[in-house]
Amino acid sequence: MKFGIFYELQLPKPWGPTSERDLYRNALAQLELADRLGYDYAWEVEHHFLEEYSHSPAPEVFLGAASQRTSRIRLGHGIIQLTTNHPARVAERVATLDLLSDGRVEFGIGEGASITELAPFDRTMAEKRAIWEDAVRCIIPMMREEGFEYDGPHFQFPLRNVLPKPLQRPHPPLWVACSQLETIEMAGRRGMGALGFQFLSADAARAWVSAYYNSYVKRLDKLADYTTNPNIALVSYFMCAETDEEARRRADGVTFFQFALRYYSAAQGRERAKPGTVSLWAEYEAWKRANPEAVARALSGGLIGSPETLRRKLRKFEASNIDQIILLNQAGKNSHADICESLDLFAREVMPEFHSRESEHQDWKRRVLAGEITLEEIDTTPFRDRFGPNAVQAAPAAGAGE
């Protein structure tokens, strides 16, 4: 099993004059540390206008800075929104980052998930999947061909040579965001890596891993002529400390992350409240004071605990044949010092065991892809709940979705 780290670049209010600068500096320092410690991937989102939840509208700039501070860790777009970016600009930026990083880019792509993000770019929730598919068909040849033109339903592009070309040929590995669990099956069918959230049980993990690889092996239907990337990576809430109690104490930001997700997911189109009308952190603090038992339950999940607790939990992931666990440590107001200590302790006391068995997993995957192992076709219908009974419950933002 491989391990990544994950950045939304969350910044709850109140904000000071250097808050955003400090946020970026600390995140880059954490990424440098992860590179030295032997983590395999660093993933950075793209979001627009989602104040407090994500201050990361330009992941290519952040990852470009990271490329000059690191030497080994792979740099993942998790993801680029193909709905809010022109395909040629995406191809140019990804190729440039691949050159600057000496071929370490992972090319994650997605649609965007809310009216707040899509509407300013004249995109709707109803059409975002079709736009995403059209963009994939447009982008991939740009990375390979010296001259390319395209006439699709959403993008038209005259004959040009899109430069530069990426160092990884024909393109960096492709991944797709799976914010809804059923998208995992689609990722396998399209031959792309799946970037999803942690499963709620071992049975759910087994069902979705089977669905993914069965779709890849039996029902592969690529959108364009690209190199496939059979991989499943799951984001998990994370904090490692010497004791379970200390890990939970340091992981308050994880509960804020969950709260933010649920706070807006109930609104129509996941629309955010109008700027300046809501302090998400203040809403969270009020909810936390009123729901102490729910806070405790929320911190019982994910990878939050001592090294021994995390080893025990990760063995269950490993048994389901997940390829990568992506650790979400930068959340809410989790401190820079606690994040760094968590990364260090995990790398020293947990990660080596699972790295040591990576060759066994790769052999299993090779046999599945070659048809030597046949996975059961499991009904995933009972396993479509992303959050579970212990997850944060929150009311939608006032004024959102109206």
N, C-alpha and C positions, 0 to 999 in steps of 0.2 A: 504494500500500500504506500502511496505517495501522499505528501502533505503540502497544502498551500496556505497562504494567508489572504485575507479578504478585506477590501476597503470600500466603504460607502463615503468615508470622510464626513461622519456625523458631527454636528456642532450645535448642541442645544443652547438656547438662550439662558442668561443674557450674554450678549456679545460685547467684547472690548475692542479697542482700535487695532490690536494685533492678533485677535483670536484666530482669524483665518490663516494668517501667516504662520502662527505657531502650530496650528493643526497640520498644515502641509509639511512643515519642517520636522515635526515629530513623526509623522507617518513615514517620511523618507528615512529617518534615522531607524525606525523599526524595520523597514524593509532592508536596509543595509545590514542590520543585525541578523535578520532571517537568512540573508545570503551567506553570512559567515557561519551560521549555525547549521547550515545544510538543508534548509527547507527547499522544496522542489519548485514551487510556483508562488507568484504574487499576482493577485487578481484585483483589478480596479474597475468600478462601475462607471457608467455614464448616466447621469440624471440631470434634469433641468428644472429649476424653479421650486425645488422641494426643500424649502428652508428648514433648518434643523435636522431633517432626516438625511440629506445628502448634499454636500457642497462640492460635487465632483462633475462639472459640466465638460471638462476638457481632459479626459484620461490620457490622451496621447501626450500631453505636456507633462503630466505627472510621471508617466511611465518613461518618457524621454529623459527626465531628470534622473529617474531610478536607473536607467540603463548606464549612466555614467558613474554611478556610485556602487554598482554591483558587477559581478563577473560570471556568475554561474546560474543563479535563480532565473527561472523562466518568467517572462512578463506577460500576463494575460489580460486582454480586454474582456471584462466580464460584466457587461457586454458593450459593444458599440450599437447605438440605436440606428438601424437602417431606415427607419421611418423619418428621422429628423436630420439626416445627413445625405448629401449627394453621393452617389456611388463612386464617382471619380475622386472626390476628396477623401473618402474612406480608403480607397486603394492607395492613394498617394501617401497618406499618413501612416498606414500600416506598413507599407514597404519602407518608408523612411525609418520608422522605429526598428524594423527588422535589421536594417543596415547598421544603425547606431548601436544596437544590442548584440551584434555579431550573431544574428540568427536565433534569438531567444523568444520571439513573439508567439503567443497563442491568440488566435483570432476568434474571439467570442462575439456573437451577433444576436440581436434580438429586436423586438418590435416597439418597446416602450409600453408603459402599463397604466397610464392615466390621462384623463382629459387635460389636466394641468400641464402636462408635458407636451402632448400632441397638438392641442388646439393652436398654439402660437405658430406652429409650422404648417398650419392648414391640413392637418391629418385628423382622422376620426378613429375611434375605437373599432368601428365596424370594418374599416378597410385596412387596418394595420397588418394583418397577416398577408393579404394579397400584395401590399407594398413591399413587405419583407421578402417575399418570394421573388418578386420582380427584381429587387435590388440584388439578391444573390445571383440571379442569372446574368445581371449586368456586370457585377464586380469581378467575378472569378476570371473571365477572359481578359480583363484589364491587367491583371497581374502576370499574365502569361504571354499575351500576343503583342507584337510590335505595333500593329494597327488594328483598331477595333471600333465598330459602330453598333449601336443598339437602338431598336425601336420596340419598346414594350408598352404595356397599358399605363404604367406610371412613370417611367423614365425613358427619355429619348436622348441619345448621345451621338454626335457626329463622329466621323472617322478621325481618330486621334491615337497617338502613342502615349499612354498614361505612364508617366515616369515619376520616381525610379521604380525598378522592379525589386521585389523582396529578395533577400539572400537565400531564404528557404524556397526551393523550387518544387512544384510550381507556385506554392503559396504556403503561408504558415498554417498549422493545424486548425481546423474549423470546429467551433463549438456553438451551441445554441442555448439561450436561456430557457429554463423550464420552471417558471414561477408557478405554473399550475402543473400538478403531478402528471396529468395525462399527456402533457407535452413531451414527456420522456419517451413515450412510444414513437411520437413523431420524429424525435431526434434520431432514434435508431433507424427508422424508415428512410430518413434523409441522409444517413451515413455521417452524421455529425456527432461530436461529443456532447453529452448532456450535462448542463450546469443546473443542478437543482438544490432543493433544501432537504435537510435530514429527514429520513423516514421515521415514523412513529413506533415501529416495531420490527422485529426480525422477519416476521411473516410479510410485512409490507416491503421490506428491502428485497426479499427473495422474489416476490411477485413482480416488482418493477424492474429488477435486473433481468429476470427472464423475459419480460415484455420487451425491454430494450434490445437485448441480443437476438431474440427471435425475430423482431422486426428487421434488424440489420441483416441477419442471415437469410431469412425467408422472404422478406417483402421490401428489399432495398429499392428505393425510388428516388434517385438523386435529382436535384433541381437543375444541375448543370454538370459540366465535366470537371469535377474536382476530386482531389484525393480524399478518401474517407478517413475518419478519425474515430474508431470505435472505443469510446471511453465514457465512464460515468463518474462525475465528480459531485460531491454533495457538500454544501455549506452547513456548518454546525456552529451553534453558539459555543464560546470557548473561554475558559479561564483556568489556568493551572497554578496551584499553590501547594504549599507543604501539607495542608489539611483541607478537607472538604469544606469546613466552616469558613476558613480564610478565603478559599476560592469563591464561595458564594458571596462573601462580604465584598470582594473586589469586583464582582461581576454585575453590579447594579445597572450598568449600561446595556446589558443584554436584555433586561426587562424593559428598558426604554425602547430598545429596537423592536421588541415584540409589540409593545403598546402602540408605537407609531404605525406599524403595519396594520394592526387591527383598527386603529382609530380612523384611518381613511378608507380601509377596504370596504366598509359598509356603505360608503357614499356612492352615489350613482357615478359610474365612470371613474371611481377612485379619485374624484376631484378634491383638491386641497382647498382649505379655507382661503378667503381673500387675504392678500399680504397685509400684515399688520393687525389682523383681527384676532389671531390666536397665538399664544405662546404654548407650543407643544410640550415644552419642559414643565411649565406651570400646570398644564392639564394632567401630565403624567404624575407630578408630585401630589396633586390632589387625589388622583385615583389610587396612588400607592398608600396614602394615609388612610383611605377608606377601605382598602382591600389587602391587609397584611397577609392573610392566608393565601390569597391568589399570588402575591409576590413570591412567597416561599415555594408554592407549587411551580411557578414559572422557572425558578432557578434550579429545580430538581432535574430538568431535562438537559439535553445538549451535552457537551464535553466540558463540564464545570466540576472541578474537584481536584483531589490529590493525584499524583502520578499513578498510584495503584488503582484508584477509581477509574481513571481515564484508560489505563491499560485494559481493564476488564470490559469497559464499554466498547473500546475499539476492536477487541477480539470478535465481538458480535458483528461489527461492520465488516471486518475482514472475512468472516465466514460467509457473508452474502456476496462476496466478490466485487465490492465497490473498488474502483480504480484509485480514487483520490478523495481525501477529506480536506475541505477548505475551512480553515479556522477563522471565525469571526470574533476578533478580539477588540478592535477599535469600534466601540459603540457607546452611545450616550456620553457620560462623563468619566468613563474608565480612564484612569490616569496613565500617562506615558510610562511612568516608572513601573506600575503594575503590569502593563502590557509587555514591557521588555523582560521583566522577571518571569512572566508566564511563558513567553517564547523560549527563554533560556532553559528553564526547568524542564519543559516538555521535550526540548531537543536533546537534553542530556539524559533524561530518565525514561522517556516513553518512546520517542521516535525510532531509536536504533532497532528495537525489537521488530518493528513492522517493516522498516527498510530491509532488514535482513531476509525477509521472506518474499520480497518483491519478485524474485525470479520464479518462485512457485506460482504466484498469481499470473504472471505473464505466460507461463506454460499452460495453465488452465484456459486462459483467453485464446491462445493460439489454437488449442484443440477445439474450443467452441466455434471459432470462426472457420475452422477447417471442416466442421461437421463431424468431428470425432466424438464430441460430447453433444447430446441432444437435450436441451432444456425443456422442462415442462411448460405447456401453455397454461398459464394461471390467470384466472379472472381477476383483474385489478380493481373492479368496481368497489369492493369493500375497503380499498386502501387509497381513497382519493382525498382524505382529509389531511390537509397540510399542517394543521395546528394542533389538534388533539385536545383532550379535556383539561390538561394542565396549563394550556397556553393562556396568555393574557386575553381578557375580554374587555372591549372598550367601546364606548358609544362613538358614532361618527362626529366629525368636526361640525360645529355649528355653522350653517350657511353653506357647507360643501354639498355639491350635487343639486343645488336649487336652480 
